[in-house]
Amino acid sequence: MSQRELVVLGTASQVPTRHRNHNGYLLRWDGEGLLLDPGEGTQRQMLHAGVTATQITRIAVTHFHGDHCLGLAGVIQRINLDRVPHPVDVYFPASGEVYFERLRHATAYHETAVLRPRPIDEPGPLPAPGARFALDAVRLDHPVESFGYRLSEPDGRRLVPQRLAALGVSGPAVGRLQHEGAVEVDGRTVTLDEVSEPRPGQKFAFVMDTRMCEGVHALAEGADLLVAEATFADADARLAEDHGHLTAGQAAKAAAEAGVRTLVLTHFSQRYPDLGQHLADARKHFDGELVLAEDLARVPVPARRP
């Protein structure tokens, strides 16, 4: 399988710190690169992480607070400077389109690339031309309109070598079988179902600034990899509620209830120089693979479910 991983470009909420850049994430998914919530400094973090503008195929912004979008201006100009040869779809809440246009045209530059704005009016499926996955937006609960994103790979089938050998399917016939669904071998029709087994599709979910709401649960459901904001520790739950955020414990509890396999907590308030309490709060609820995100870290999408 091609590379599937999350590249963490920044983990800070509201303001960057000496150790945390503003928010920013790149999801590598086979030949796609989905840039999520590029905050201030994202272009420079891409250089440190070895991410090029050409690797970006789509950009998704959850909402138009600065720590989630101020990097758009630089990234868009870099896409044009590098003459990225493919169209780049940009998803964002339609209510913030005026901010998108301001960031897109923040300064004068020579436009050479094709950007395809995809403003989101309502939650649901999003247009994703050429993608081998479905992309959905789910409404969240924040003081400004905010959407989370869910990427879903369709279920498929995986070939079983022993079954292929038993029925004499080999060489070019294997490719024809995968492409056409059946192939003739020694006068017998062998179908794909006979020599394969179900292969569950993988799922990725991105939950940024929000209070606990139904959208969090819908996004997290069955995700192989969930990236969730954990702005506050549980002791500051009142602040989280007042400002429209999650605590580490809330995010972890939702992940556990949804059957998430790998949980990445991020978007930490500058009030926490140490994240030990976030880890303790999360571990009360979630016993799966748990990552407290660090700038420039790489988190692999876990292997497929059996």
Secondary structure, 3 states (H helix, E strand, C coil): CCCEEEEEEECECCCCCCCCCECEEEEEECCEEEEECCCCCHHHHHHHHCCCHHHCCEEECCCCCHHHCCCHHHHHHHHHHCCCCCCEEEEEEHHHHHHHHHHHCCCCCCCCCCEEEEEECCCEEECCCCCCCEEEEEECCCCCCCEEEEEECCCEEEECHHHHHHCCCCCHHHHHHHHHCEEEECCEEEEHHHHEEEECCCEEEEECCCCCCHHHHHHHCCCCEEEEECCECHHHHHHHHHHCCCEHHHHHHHHHHHCCCEEEEECECCCCCCCHHHHHHHHCCCCCEEEECCCCCEEECCCCCC
